[in-house]
Amino acid sequence: MLTFEYIATGAIKAFEVFAGFPWSESRAQMADELPHSEGWSTFALDLRPALARGPVELTRLRLDFGREPGQLLQVRN
């Protein structure tokens, strides 16, 4: 489970996490979006489906915070 707190001035669409290296779409887990949040909010994403799609030692994660320019996002924890 990937969990963090965030603040976002607008919804972050197409949030995607790649589990394990080398990066592969087969081990990517997509979230619908990170909703708009004016205060610290908690977000959690279950990575088990991505990890089950291929053997990999989990030493790295790649977090793609959408593809829309001009988004302001803070992440902690």
N, CA, C and O atoms as a printed pandas DataFrame, in Angstrom:
     atom_number atom_name residue_name chain_id  residue_number  x_coord  y_coord  z_coord
0              1         N          MET        A               1    0.855   -1.165    0.000
1              2        CA          MET        A               1    0.000    0.000    0.000
2              3         C          MET        A               1    0.903    1.231    0.000
3              4         O          MET        A               1    1.787    1.366    0.846
4              5         N          LEU        A               2    0.673    2.103   -0.937
5              6        CA          LEU        A               2    1.359    3.389   -0.982
6              7         C          LEU        A               2    0.441    4.420   -0.337
7              8         O          LEU        A               2   -0.706    4.577   -0.755
8              9         N          THR        A               3    0.933    5.117    0.669
9             10        CA          THR        A               3    0.143    6.119    1.367
10            11         C          THR        A               3    0.980    7.377    1.539
11            12         O          THR        A               3    2.161    7.302    1.878
12            13         N          PHE        A               4    0.368    8.531    1.305
13            14        CA          PHE        A               4    1.037    9.810    1.530
14            15         C          PHE        A               4   -0.014   10.877    1.789
15            16         O          PHE        A               4   -1.207   10.662    1.576
16            17         N          GLU        A               5    0.451   12.034    2.253
17            18        CA          GLU        A               5   -0.423   13.194    2.435
18            19         C          GLU        A               5   -0.089   14.190    1.340
19            20         O          GLU        A               5    1.048   14.264    0.874
20            21         N          TYR        A               6   -1.097   14.958    0.932
21            22        CA          TYR        A               6   -0.880   15.904   -0.163
22            23         C          TYR        A               6   -1.807   17.101   -0.041
23            24         O          TYR        A               6   -2.833   17.059    0.638
24            25         N          ILE        A               7   -1.414   18.163   -0.718
25            26        CA          ILE        A               7   -2.243   19.343   -0.965
26            27         C          ILE        A               7   -2.199   19.563   -2.476
27            28         O          ILE        A               7   -1.121   19.537   -3.069
28            29         N          ALA        A               8   -3.349   19.779   -3.103
29            30        CA          ALA        A               8   -3.404   20.007   -4.551
30            31         C          ALA        A               8   -4.378   21.143   -4.837
31            32         O          ALA        A               8   -5.512   21.132   -4.357
32            33         N          THR        A               9   -3.932   22.123   -5.621
33            34        CA          THR        A               9   -4.788   23.268   -5.940
34            35         C          THR        A               9   -5.912   22.893   -6.893
35            36         O          THR        A               9   -6.898   23.621   -7.006
36            37         N          GLY        A              10   -5.775   21.777   -7.570
37            38        CA          GLY        A              10   -6.811   21.246   -8.460
38            39         C          GLY        A              10   -6.672   19.733   -8.496
39            40         O          GLY        A              10   -5.661   19.192   -8.047
40            41         N          ALA        A              11   -7.660   19.059   -9.015
41            42        CA          ALA        A              11   -7.587   17.604   -9.116
42            43         C          ALA        A              11   -6.443   17.205  -10.037
43            44         O          ALA        A              11   -6.258   17.798  -11.100
44            45         N          ILE        A              12   -5.676   16.199   -9.627
45            46        CA          ILE        A              12   -4.593   15.658  -10.444
46            47         C          ILE        A              12   -5.133   14.402  -11.106
47            48         O          ILE        A              12   -5.309   13.372  -10.456
48            49         N          LYS        A              13   -5.393   14.496  -12.398
49            50        CA          LYS        A              13   -5.974   13.373  -13.138
50            51         C          LYS        A              13   -4.879   12.450  -13.646
51            52         O          LYS        A              13   -3.753   12.881  -13.896
52            53         N          ALA        A              14   -5.215   11.203  -13.794
53            54        CA          ALA        A              14   -4.310   10.190  -14.352
54            55         C          ALA        A              14   -3.067   10.000  -13.492
55            56         O          ALA        A              14   -1.955    9.948  -14.019
56            57         N          PHE        A              15   -3.239    9.893  -12.174
57            58        CA          PHE        A              15   -2.119    9.599  -11.280
58            59         C          PHE        A              15   -1.770    8.132  -11.435
59            60         O          PHE        A              15   -2.641    7.267  -11.342
60            61         N          GLU        A              16   -0.485    7.847  -11.672
61            62        CA          GLU        A              16   -0.058    6.484  -11.958
62            63         C          GLU        A              16    1.231    6.175  -11.201
63            64         O          GLU        A              16    2.118    7.020  -11.084
64            65         N          VAL        A              17    1.313    4.947  -10.691
65            66        CA          VAL        A              17    2.509    4.497   -9.975
66            67         C          VAL        A              17    3.068    3.276  -10.688
67            68         O          VAL        A              17    2.340    2.328  -10.983
68            69         N          PHE        A              18    4.371    3.310  -10.961
69            70        CA          PHE        A              18    5.071    2.174  -11.547
70            71         C          PHE        A              18    5.839    1.485  -10.432
71            72         O          PHE        A              18    6.665    2.115   -9.771
72            73         N          ALA        A              19    5.578    0.198  -10.211
73            74        CA          ALA        A              19    6.193   -0.554   -9.126
74            75         C          ALA        A              19    7.350   -1.382   -9.660
75            76         O          ALA        A              19    7.155   -2.250  -10.511
76            77         N          GLY        A              20    8.550   -1.119   -9.166
77            78        CA          GLY        A              20    9.720   -1.888   -9.558
78            79         C          GLY        A              20   10.413   -1.318  -10.773
79            80         O          GLY        A              20    9.821   -0.584  -11.563
80            81         N          PHE        A              21   11.674   -1.669  -10.907
81            82        CA          PHE        A              21   12.506   -1.192  -12.013
82            83         C          PHE        A              21   13.018   -2.399  -12.769
83            84         O          PHE        A              21   13.366   -3.385  -12.119
84            85         N          PRO        A              22   13.092   -2.401  -14.089
85            86        CA          PRO        A              22   12.819   -1.280  -14.984
86            87         C          PRO        A              22   11.320   -0.982  -15.070
87            88         O          PRO        A              22   10.481   -1.863  -14.878
88            89         N          TRP        A              23   11.009    0.280  -15.363
89            90        CA          TRP        A              23    9.610    0.724  -15.437
90            91         C          TRP        A              23    8.899   -0.035  -16.551
91            92         O          TRP        A              23    9.444   -0.235  -17.637
92            93         N          SER        A              24    7.672   -0.452  -16.257
93            94        CA          SER        A              24    6.907   -1.224  -17.231
94            95         C          SER        A              24    5.422   -0.953  -17.042
95            96         O          SER        A              24    4.935   -0.919  -15.912
96            97         N          GLU        A              25    4.707   -0.763  -18.133
97            98        CA          GLU        A              25    3.251   -0.573  -18.061
98            99         C          GLU        A              25    2.573   -1.787  -17.430
99           100         O          GLU        A              25    1.502   -1.660  -16.836
100          101         N          SER        A              26    3.187   -2.959  -17.556
101          102        CA          SER        A              26    2.581   -4.156  -16.978
102          103         C          SER        A              26    2.558   -4.100  -15.456
103          104         O          SER        A              26    1.743   -4.778  -14.831
104          105         N          ARG        A              27    3.442   -3.303  -14.844
105          106        CA          ARG        A              27    3.465   -3.176  -13.391
106          107         C          ARG        A              27    3.050   -1.778  -12.946
107          108         O          ARG        A              27    3.505   -1.288  -11.913
108          109         N          ALA        A              28    2.200   -1.152  -13.718
109          110        CA          ALA        A              28    1.693    0.183  -13.363
110          111         C          ALA        A              28    0.328    0.056  -12.704
111          112         O          ALA        A              28   -0.482   -0.793  -13.075
112          113         N          GLN        A              29    0.092    0.912  -11.725
113          114        CA          GLN        A              29   -1.206    0.956  -11.054
114          115         C          GLN        A              29   -1.754    2.370  -11.200
115          116         O          GLN        A              29   -1.107    3.333  -10.787
116          117         N          MET        A              30   -2.937    2.500  -11.782
117          118        CA          MET        A              30   -3.549    3.799  -12.059
118          119         C          MET        A              30   -4.592    4.116  -10.998
119          120         O          MET        A              30   -5.336    3.242  -10.554
120          121         N          ALA        A              31   -4.631    5.379  -10.601
121          122        CA          ALA        A              31   -5.694    5.884   -9.729
122          123         C          ALA        A              31   -6.538    6.839  -10.561
123          124         O          ALA        A              31   -6.021    7.490  -11.469
124          125         N          ASP        A              32   -7.810    6.927  -10.265
125          126        CA          ASP        A              32   -8.679    7.815  -11.031
126          127         C          ASP        A              32   -8.163    9.249  -10.983
127          128         O          ASP        A              32   -8.022    9.901  -12.018
128          129         N          GLU        A              33   -7.881    9.737   -9.771
129          130        CA          GLU        A              33   -7.337   11.074   -9.614
130          131         C          GLU        A              33   -6.972   11.308   -8.157
131          132         O          GLU        A              33   -7.404   10.581   -7.261
132          133         N          LEU        A              34   -6.174   12.329   -7.945
133          134        CA          LEU        A              34   -5.974   12.877   -6.608
134          135         C          LEU        A              34   -6.932   14.053   -6.534
135          136         O          LEU        A              34   -6.742   15.030   -7.257
136          137         N          PRO        A              35   -7.946   14.000   -5.697
137          138        CA          PRO        A              35   -8.920   15.089   -5.641
138          139         C          PRO        A              35   -8.311   16.400   -5.147
139          140         O          PRO        A              35   -7.305   16.397   -4.438
140          141         N          HIS        A              36   -8.914   17.491   -5.519
141          142        CA          HIS        A              36   -8.547   18.823   -5.029
142          143         C          HIS        A              36   -8.519   18.790   -3.506
143          144         O          HIS        A              36   -9.393   18.188   -2.884
144          145         N          SER        A              37   -7.524   19.432   -2.903
145          146        CA          SER        A              37   -7.420   19.459   -1.450
146          147         C          SER        A              37   -6.726   20.742   -1.012
147          148         O          SER        A              37   -5.582   20.987   -1.395
148          149         N          GLU        A              38   -7.403   21.563   -0.215
149          150        CA          GLU        A              38   -6.816   22.808    0.267
150          151         C          GLU        A              38   -6.037   22.613    1.564
151          152         O          GLU        A              38   -5.275   23.494    1.963
152          153         N          GLY        A              39   -6.217   21.478    2.223
153          154        CA          GLY        A              39   -5.466   21.131    3.431
154          155         C          GLY        A              39   -4.850   19.763    3.236
155          156         O          GLY        A              39   -5.148   19.082    2.254
156          157         N          TRP        A              40   -3.997   19.350    4.156
157          158        CA          TRP        A              40   -3.350   18.046    4.022
158          159         C          TRP        A              40   -4.388   16.937    4.049
159          160         O          TRP        A              40   -5.154   16.811    5.004
160          161         N          SER        A              41   -4.404   16.131    2.989
161          162        CA          SER        A              41   -5.314   15.000    2.870
162          163         C          SER        A              41   -4.499   13.733    2.679
163          164         O          SER        A              41   -3.402   13.773    2.121
164          165         N          THR        A              42   -5.026   12.619    3.137
165          166        CA          THR        A              42   -4.339   11.336    2.984
166          167         C          THR        A              42   -4.855   10.626    1.741
167          168         O          THR        A              42   -6.055   10.600    1.470
168          169         N          PHE        A              43   -3.917   10.051    0.993
169          170        CA          PHE        A              43   -4.259    9.274   -0.196
170          171         C          PHE        A              43   -3.590    7.912   -0.058
171          172         O          PHE        A              43   -2.447    7.825    0.390
172          173         N          ALA        A              44   -4.286    6.858   -0.436
173          174        CA          ALA        A              44   -3.729    5.505   -0.396
174          175         C          ALA        A              44   -4.054    4.785   -1.695
175          176         O          ALA        A              44   -5.148    4.927   -2.242
176          177         N          LEU        A              45   -3.103    4.022   -2.175
177          178        CA          LEU        A              45   -3.278    3.245   -3.404
178          179         C          LEU        A              45   -2.709    1.849   -3.173
179          180         O          LEU        A              45   -1.546    1.701   -2.798
180          181         N          ASP        A              46   -3.527    0.836   -3.397
181          182        CA          ASP        A              46   -3.107   -0.558   -3.245
182          183         C          ASP        A              46   -2.253   -0.946   -4.447
183          184         O          ASP        A              46   -2.731   -0.919   -5.581
184          185         N          LEU        A              47   -1.000   -1.304   -4.210
185          186        CA          LEU        A              47   -0.082   -1.668   -5.293
186          187         C          LEU        A              47   -0.042   -3.170   -5.566
187          188         O          LEU        A              47    0.664   -3.612   -6.473
188          189         N          ARG        A              48   -0.785   -3.956   -4.799
189          190        CA          ARG        A              48   -0.752   -5.409   -4.998
190          191         C          ARG        A              48   -1.120   -5.841   -6.415
191          192         O          ARG        A              48   -0.482   -6.754   -6.938
192          193         N          PRO        A              49   -2.123   -5.229   -7.071
193          194        CA          PRO        A              49   -2.413   -5.655   -8.449
194          195         C          PRO        A              49   -1.223   -5.450   -9.399
195          196         O          PRO        A              49   -0.971   -6.295  -10.257
196          197         N          ALA        A              50   -0.503   -4.354   -9.254
197          198        CA          ALA        A              50    0.656   -4.097  -10.114
198          199         C          ALA        A              50    1.780   -5.076   -9.812
199          200         O          ALA        A              50    2.437   -5.565  -10.732
200          201         N          LEU        A              51    2.009   -5.366   -8.544
201          202        CA          LEU        A              51    3.079   -6.285   -8.161
202          203         C          LEU        A              51    2.775   -7.713   -8.587
203          204         O          LEU        A              51    3.698   -8.482   -8.853
204          205         N          ALA        A              52    1.513   -8.080   -8.658
205          206        CA          ALA        A              52    1.131   -9.434   -9.042
206          207         C          ALA        A              52    1.299   -9.692  -10.535
207          208         O          ALA        A              52    1.278  -10.844  -10.969
208          209         N          ARG        A              53    1.468   -8.634  -11.327
209          210        CA          ARG        A              53    1.553   -8.796  -12.788
210          211         C          ARG        A              53    2.952   -9.115  -13.284
211          212         O          ARG        A              53    3.151   -9.239  -14.493
212          213         N          GLY        A              54    3.910   -9.251  -12.411
213          214        CA          GLY        A              54    5.241   -9.593  -12.888
214          215         C          GLY        A              54    6.237   -9.661  -11.752
215          216         O          GLY        A              54    6.193   -8.852  -10.825
216          217         N          PRO        A              55    7.129  -10.622  -11.827
217          218        CA          PRO        A              55    8.130  -10.744  -10.764
218          219         C          PRO        A              55    9.130   -9.581  -10.843
219          220         O          PRO        A              55    9.701   -9.289  -11.894
220          221         N          VAL        A              56    9.313   -8.939   -9.698
221          222        CA          VAL        A              56   10.256   -7.837   -9.634
222          223         C          VAL        A              56   10.597   -7.596   -8.168
223          224         O          VAL        A              56    9.746   -7.734   -7.289
224          225         N          GLU        A              57   11.846   -7.237   -7.920
225          226        CA          GLU        A              57   12.229   -6.838   -6.578
226          227         C          GLU        A              57   11.846   -5.372   -6.426
227          228         O          GLU        A              57   12.289   -4.529   -7.206
228          229         N          LEU        A              58   11.040   -5.072   -5.445
229          230        CA          LEU        A              58   10.534   -3.712   -5.277
230          231         C          LEU        A              58   11.569   -2.855   -4.546
231          232         O          LEU        A              58   11.600   -2.814   -3.316
232          233         N          THR        A              59   12.414   -2.174   -5.321
233          234        CA          THR        A              59   13.429   -1.289   -4.754
234          235         C          THR        A              59   13.160    0.165   -5.124
235          236         O          THR        A              59   13.748    1.071   -4.532
236          237         N          ARG        A              60   12.281    0.400   -6.094
237          238        CA          ARG        A              60   11.972    1.756   -6.554
238          239         C          ARG        A              60   10.507    1.863   -6.928
239          240         O          ARG        A              60    9.869    0.892   -7.336
240          241         N          LEU        A              61    9.992    3.086   -6.773
241          242        CA          LEU        A              61    8.656    3.432   -7.267
242          243         C          LEU        A              61    8.791    4.678   -8.126
243          244         O          LEU        A              61    9.587    5.567   -7.824
244          245         N          ARG        A              62    8.023    4.736   -9.177
245          246        CA          ARG        A              62    7.939    5.959   -9.982
246          247         C          ARG        A              62    6.515    6.469   -9.875
247          248         O          ARG        A              62    5.566    5.745  -10.176
248          249         N          LEU        A              63    6.365    7.714   -9.447
249          250        CA          LEU        A              63    5.049    8.325   -9.300
250          251         C          LEU        A              63    4.865    9.354  -10.401
251          252         O          LEU        A              63    5.621   10.324  -10.473
252          253         N          ASP        A              64    3.877    9.159  -11.255
253          254        CA          ASP        A              64    3.552   10.103  -12.328
254          255         C          ASP        A              64    2.302   10.869  -11.919
255          256         O          ASP        A              64    1.213   10.301  -11.836
256          257         N          PHE        A              65    2.467   12.154  -11.667
257          258        CA          PHE        A              65    1.360   12.989  -11.194
258          259         C          PHE        A              65    0.652   13.684  -12.351
259          260         O          PHE        A              65    0.611   14.913  -12.409
260          261         N          GLY        A              66    0.107   12.915  -13.252
261          262        CA          GLY        A              66   -0.678   13.457  -14.351
262          263         C          GLY        A              66    0.164   14.061  -15.459
263          264         O          GLY        A              66    1.394   14.056  -15.409
264          265         N          ARG        A              67   -0.531   14.579  -16.457
265          266        CA          ARG        A              67    0.143   15.129  -17.637
266          267         C          ARG        A              67   -0.289   16.554  -17.945
267          268         O          ARG        A              67    0.056   17.098  -18.994
268          269         N          GLU        A              68   -1.049   17.162  -17.028
269          270        CA          GLU        A              68   -1.525   18.522  -17.254
270          271         C          GLU        A              68   -0.533   19.522  -16.671
271          272         O          GLU        A              68   -0.159   19.407  -15.505
272          273         N          PRO        A              69   -0.105   20.496  -17.459
273          274        CA          PRO        A              69    0.839   21.496  -16.953
274          275         C          PRO        A              69    0.157   22.452  -15.973
275          276         O          PRO        A              69   -1.065   22.604  -15.970
276          277         N          GLY        A              70    0.982   23.088  -15.143
277          278        CA          GLY        A              70    0.480   24.139  -14.264
278          279         C          GLY        A              70   -0.171   23.674  -12.984
279          280         O          GLY        A              70   -0.790   24.481  -12.289
280          281         N          GLN        A              71   -0.053   22.386  -12.642
281          282        CA          GLN        A              71   -0.642   21.884  -11.405
282          283         C          GLN        A              71    0.306   22.173  -10.247
283          284         O          GLN        A              71    1.525   22.083  -10.396
284          285         N          LEU        A              72   -0.257   22.519   -9.095
285          286        CA          LEU        A              72    0.541   22.736   -7.888
286          287         C          LEU        A              72    0.200   21.639   -6.903
287          288         O          LEU        A              72   -0.960   21.452   -6.537
288          289         N          LEU        A              73    1.236   20.907   -6.475
289          290        CA          LEU        A              73    1.046   19.751   -5.621
290          291         C          LEU        A              73    2.164   19.700   -4.588
291          292         O          LEU        A              73    3.334   19.883   -4.922
292          293         N          GLN        A              74    1.801   19.452   -3.344
293          294        CA          GLN        A              74    2.773   19.223   -2.279
294          295         C          GLN        A              74    2.527   17.827   -1.727
295          296         O          GLN        A              74    1.380   17.418   -1.543
296          297         N          VAL        A              75    3.603   17.100   -1.464
297          298        CA          VAL        A              75    3.505   15.723   -0.965
298          299         C          VAL        A              75    4.409   15.589    0.255
299          300         O          VAL        A              75    5.517   16.126    0.287
300          301         N          ARG        A              76    3.917   14.862    1.260
301          302        CA          ARG        A              76    4.755   14.560    2.430
302          303         C          ARG        A              76    4.405   13.170    2.970
303          304         O          ARG        A              76    3.367   12.592    2.649
304          305         N          ASN        A              77    5.298   12.672    3.784
305          306        CA          ASN        A              77    5.137   11.368    4.466
306          307         C          ASN        A              77    4.931   10.241    3.485
307          308         O          ASN        A              77    4.780    9.089    3.890
